[in-house]
Amino acid sequence: MNVTVIGGGASGMMAALTAAENGAEVVILEAGTVPGKKILATGNGRCNLTNLALDPALYQGSCRRHASLLLREFGVQDTLDFFDSIGIPTVAAGSARGNDAWVYPSCKEAAAVRMALEMECERRGVRIRKESRVISLNKQSGRFLIGLENGSSAEADRVILTTGGKAFPKSGSDGSGYALAAAFGHQIVSPLPALGPVLSPNPYTKNLSGLRAEALLSLHVDGEETAQEYGEVQFTDYGLSGIPVFQLSGRIARELAADHGVTLVLDLLPDKTGEDIMMDLAGRRLRRRERESGTLLLGLVPSKMVPVLFQESGIPLHIPCREISQNGLVRLSEILTAFAFPVSGVKDFDACQVTSGGIPATEVSLNLESIKCRGLYFAGEILDLDGPCGGYNLQWAWTSGYAAGRAAGKFEE
């Protein structure tokens, strides 16, 4: 049984290793010079392999049922065991939000993960053909015919398409796999950028550019709150960034594509009730009555944010605190707990980590075989599934790669 894997990323190498383990002769066709290049950028270069508290319900896209079922076949513990078996021990470490369930290699080096996977491919007899970009794929007389950009060709009994999506294109994920799938009649759920910064027309973003602030971030769609995230928000000259923004960006892209109005609302003091804040502000006004009004928020929020909050609340910045009206305190309290940023878009694929969209669940079996063409399988980001930060997307790469590789590698009479 000859299996060709098109794309040598995380899911591609896992698919190849699993197919080889099941007795197939396997070759990977990798467009670039370095297989697994995108792995190097994961987890800020530390490679967030998986998540000990992984919840399948947090995935987005039509393939969520596939993910839920396949995670029972190759889940988090299987991932830990696999990497330990190839010499990559793991450790759970806190994320930027204090989450201690995010799993990294003990060395905290993504390069070690990439290299170990390539070495394991070599050990198991998987051949990796680099600089082998596939430009055509079809099937004749039960065999797949593969055309390469360099003018050469290849044949295979079965093919696993793991070319990724469109996010982070400099790693090789340029969306070229969609055309290969479409040649067999597959539809594509429109690819959208996810896990990235968002754009906002709020004029204050430029004033706050470079600032980082802890906040509870609420997503409002057509005026209704639909999701929340907590963490460090980064203000940029074009909008908002940071992990909590990344977590919501996939949903934002889909809502905007559906022509819904989207707003992100920041609660800068999420541990305080509105009543507590009003009492605090009133006490500060009394204690600092002769000081400039800007000192009212001293120690409560970052100093760079004070002029913006006062401008938005309509309070002059240099009057004495005693001259701040009660209505002014109410307005300031409202802004501290609900600072609104309308969202006009998600940054492009160059700035995003994951693609939302791809091959829909209705067009693949539970073992990730195409329902349009027997012997054609999919794994990884090319499928219509994406997850939040914290190891979700790499876990899907390992899980889907294992599932497709196992199915493709099995010999059938």
Summary of the structure (lengths in Angstrom):
residues: 413
radius of gyration: 25.0
end to end distance: 10.7
largest distance: 89.4
contacts: 1511
relative contact order: 0.21
helix: 39%
strand: 26%
